[in-house]
Structure formats: C-alpha cells, structure tokens
Amino acid sequence: MIGKWFKIAWRNVVRNKRRSMVAIWTVAIISGSIILAHGYINFTFWGLTRMIVQGGTGNMQIVDNRMINEFETELLEFGLSKKMADDTVKKLESNKDVRRVMQRVLFTGIVSKDDSISTVFRATGIESSKEVRLQQGNSAGAFVKGKMFKDTEKNPFQVILAVDLAKKLSVDVGGEVVLLANTVEGGINAIDATVTGIYDTGIPITNQLALKVPIELAHQLLLTDKTSSIVVQLRDIEATRTVLPKVNNLLKGSVMSARPWYDIKPYFKAVETIYYSIFTVMGVIIMVVALLSVANVMGNTVNERVPEIGTLRAFGIKKWQLRLNFIFEGLIIGFIGAVLGAILGLGLALVLNQSGIMMPPPPGRTTAYPLLILPTMGTAFWVLAMMSVLGVVASYLPINKILKKKVVEQLNHT
Amino acid sequence: MLMQLKKITKVFGTDIAEVRALKGIDLEVDAGAFTAVSGPSGSGKSTLLNIIGLLDDATSGEYYFDGEKIDNSNEQHINHLRAFDLGFIFQDFNLLPVLTAQENVEMSALSSISNAQERKAQAQHFLEQVGLEDKMNAFPNQLSGGQQQRVSVARSLMGESKLILADEPTANLDSENTLKLIELMRKLNQDLGTAFLFSTHDERLLAKVNNTIKLLDGEIV
C-alpha cells in the first residue's frame, strides 16, 4: 500500500513539472552551495594543517616534561642531553609510522654585519638535510635566494636568513655575518657565518627576526651538545591523533613527552571553532531559506489539491495515508534536489580546482595560495539526508494544516 | 431501515450572521431505496446530503445508520462508515487526475478492501457495469464528462456501499449523458440493491425515483 502512495506522489511531482522543478532547483542550488562552502572550509583546515606541520612544527615535538608547564630561566635549562636525544631519535626512526625525526636547538642573540649593523635574531639550529625534506611543497619557508646548507659536518659556519632580516642587515647570499649569543654557561660567544640562502617564513614579524643555522654551529656557539626539541614527522600527515599515544608509550619512563602540533599551535583550534561556528550559523540560515522555499511550493501543491484530499477522505482514506502521500512528494523533491546539488557542488569544485585561482595571503601571512575546494562524500551524504528531512518537514506542515479542516470544507475549497 | 435522521438542524455562522440551513429534519431511507431530494437553490439539499454522508456535522439532532447512533466525534467509526457503507458521486466528478479510471475506482476501496487483487477485480467489474471496460487505463483528461461521471459512479459502488449519495450528479452533463446516467443509477439500484439518495433539479431524474423529498428553506415540505 505504501508503494501505491509513493506512485501517486511521484506522478504528482511529474504532473506539476514547472513547480516541482522550481523546488528541486532551489534545493539543488542550496545543497551545492553547502557542499562547496564545506569543501572550502575543509580545504582551509587541510591547508592550515600542512602549513603548520610542514612549515616546521612537524606532527609532534618531543620535549622535556618541564618545558610544557614551566619556563626556562637559563638557556637550554630543560634541553635534552645528546645521549637522550640520539637514543630517542634512533628508537623513533625504527617506527613504521614515522617518516623522519629531527633535532633542533632554539636560541636568540644578536647578528651583525661589518660591525656596522646589528639586530636581534631568533635562531633555529637544524639538521639541514632532513629539514629540507620536511618543508617540501610548502610555500611558507621557501627560498627567495640561494639554497640550504651543504656539507655542514665539514663546514658548519653557514646561515640562512629570513628575507626582512637580510634586508635589514643589507646582506645577500655569499655575504658574511657575525652571530653573537649567550652560552649555556653564561658567557658570550661569537661565530662568523656565510649566508647561503634567504627565505620567506610567510609571517611578516618572523621575517624580521628568523634565521637558521646548522645544528653543529648552534652547538659550537652555545658551547653545548643539548637539543631543545625533537621534531617528529609522520608518514601520514593526518595520523597525529592515532600515533601520538604510541609515541608517548615509547617515551614512558623517561622525562620526555610528545606534544601534538595542534597543542603547540593553539590558534588552530581557535580558528577551527570560529570557522565551524560561522558555517553552522550560515548553514542554519540557508536551511531555513530552503525550508521556506520548499514549504511554499508544497503549500501551493497542497492548496491546489484540497478537493482531492476531501474526496479521498470521503472514501474513508485515513489522515496518515494522506500525510504519507504528501510527505513522499516532499521527500522526492528533497532527495532529487540534493542529488542534483551534490553533482552540481562536486562538479563546480572540480572546475574551481582546475582554474588555478590564487587566494590573497591570510592575515599575518605574506604568501598567496591556490584556491582548492575539498568536498567530502560525508558532507554530500549529510546534505542528502538533511534535504530529504527538509522535504518531509516542508510537506508535513501544509498537509497537516489542511487535514484539520472538515471534509466538506476540503471538498468546497477553491 | 438503513438510515434515520431525527430533528437534525444545521446552523452556519454565529449571532448576527447566523444562517439556519436545516430546521429539524426527520428523515428515513430504506435499504435499496432510490430517493431524490429536490428543492430550489439554498433550500439545504447539499447540507443535508453532507450530513448524511458524514462529511459535515449537524448542529443538533440524532443520526442513525443501520440502527446505530452516529457520534461525529468518533473519527475512527466515521472513517469506517465512509469506507465501507457510504459512496459518493460528486457534481464535478472529483477524479484524481494522476490516476487512471481503474486506479481511481480502486482508490476508493483502499481502506475497505485490503487485498489488492480483489480490489482490482472489483474495480474492473464495476467499470464494466458502467460500460467503461475499454477505458480502464485512460486518465480523466482523456475521458468525456459523461465517462468521468460513470467512473465516479463505479467508484461509489466499490466495497459494496449500502448508500450512495450524489449531490447534483447530472449538473455538469449534457442531456444525452444525463439520461444515460439516470438509467445507469436506476439499473445499479435495482441490480445491486444499493440505496441511492441524490439531490437534483432535473425533472427527468425526478420522474425515475420512487420517493422524492422536497426541501424548502431547510424544512421538508
């Protein structure tokens, strides 16, 4: 019997072609927009994740536990000893989830050129061969001039400068600078280094301060073999949450623990919350518009067929059967509209992804990025379900109202 | 006795705009009767038929069907009576445009005949009875007015209704189709023993009935 009501609903949808098409296209455009909007938000987080992870943070960083809740009062006070760091690197490198492990030393000091220009810097001592690979394919951290260090074991006296720092020092690739920093024992040390490259960090303020040196130079300058942190990059960039407990398990019993990238960069969570709040509010508004549009069409459909409803009631057809009939009509409109919308949204995403449109740099950044829409099948199914529910609600409201009338009123309705 | 009304009144509107459409109607219809309700426009014919067909409530009075008192607030019972015991023929035919003639006829027995095959067979039987065996798969817009009204008659018979109510059934038909419809209803009444109660102005129809109820200003005269 239910099949019979579905057949009648389908025939009525086809009978009122023009009106049905208006409702179907309204749902389709709204569904497509939701899929596109979510695809863009998805891309934003996809890009942000890569920018953070490949931009130098890695999937997680291993530090001394004290580093998490306390502040160092002395240079590398909570640094990891060479033995501890080397053993941990060895242990992690044998893990199948881990792509590479890098030690880093973080410090600050003063950089000068020809004793005439001096300015403060924030340095990272890196294992250059591994770091180059970490940042592959990431526009932030790209070289503007020159290249990464070479043969640092033979010649550690090399430096790469952030673009505005190089400008401030009026130094170019091949030029010499002096790096001055406090040692771990409280003294002051200075080392000459050759500029091998100039890079763009992607962040204006960091471009004025940042430089990178081989880790060997950092150890010589600071008179220590300690490491500030160990950066872990995973084979699967999205696997941080699943691998983190395994890494922490490996570190059990030591003074170290692993911190995921989203804890190291807490703004990610804040951005995520803001984006999804905006998306939810927008989504609700869009859904209300869709509901009103489809309800309007369904309202007209029901209104036009009130005498039919009365006739069926006169023959003892039950109210729930009539509700079902109109609910099927709403469902058909919602479902077909959502399927069309999904095709429309996914198709448009494909076109936009091929178009090579560049988006302006985000606030606080200096590099533009290509527009990408990453719609998911999950979103498409969600939209399909929501639009079907919406179709049901939009048809239930008007039919329920009409069914409250007496049969004679329904029959005489004009 | 199939149906009995006692002191039925119907008042539309309230206070100043009050219209008394029926003023204490007493009426009895026997099983197998062929009864007409006549009277000028506004005399209360349609209101009376709507109340007998359980499409509208009376303001006061008592209604008995098959010896059972009808309580209009019992929706389930009302629905059951509409589905099993009452049939309707409307002036405007009221066929569903998306259904074929056979589907329209079947539809009216959706609640009274649960077996689809039985429903289909009965629909085909009644369509044959009204002479539309070659139009079973035609949609209403492919049928003439007379043919549509015959589909409507077949529909009213489904579920073996005891009483068929027809409000001005010939009003939208030409002379030829009017005569055909009168003959058809009379034949079905005699062959099946189904009672017919209809409102009409048509003298040709009135000549065929064995009982006429004349209404004037909401009263039987």
Chai-1 contact restraints between the chains, C-beta under 6 A:
chainA,res_idxA,chainB,res_idxB,connection_type,confidence,min_distance_angstrom,max_distance_angstrom,comment,restraint_id
A,R11,B,V98,contact,1.0,0.0,6.0,A-B,restraint_1
A,N12,B,V98,contact,1.0,0.0,6.0,A-B,restraint_2
A,R15,B,V98,contact,1.0,0.0,6.0,A-B,restraint_3
A,E308,B,L96,contact,1.0,0.0,6.0,A-B,restraint_4
A,T311,B,N94,contact,1.0,0.0,6.0,A-B,restraint_5
A,A314,B,L55,contact,1.0,0.0,6.0,A-B,restraint_6
A,A314,B,F88,contact,1.0,0.0,6.0,A-B,restraint_7
A,F315,B,S108,contact,1.0,0.0,6.0,A-B,restraint_8
A,G316,B,N79,contact,1.0,0.0,6.0,A-B,restraint_9
A,G316,B,R82,contact,1.0,0.0,6.0,A-B,restraint_10
A,G316,B,A83,contact,1.0,0.0,6.0,A-B,restraint_11
A,G316,B,S111,contact,1.0,0.0,6.0,A-B,restraint_12
A,I317,B,L110,contact,1.0,0.0,6.0,A-B,restraint_13
A,K406,B,D56,contact,1.0,0.0,6.0,A-B,restraint_14
A,V407,B,L55,contact,1.0,0.0,6.0,A-B,restraint_15
A,V408,B,N50,contact,1.0,0.0,6.0,A-B,restraint_16
A,V408,B,L55,contact,1.0,0.0,6.0,A-B,restraint_17
A,V408,B,D56,contact,1.0,0.0,6.0,A-B,restraint_18
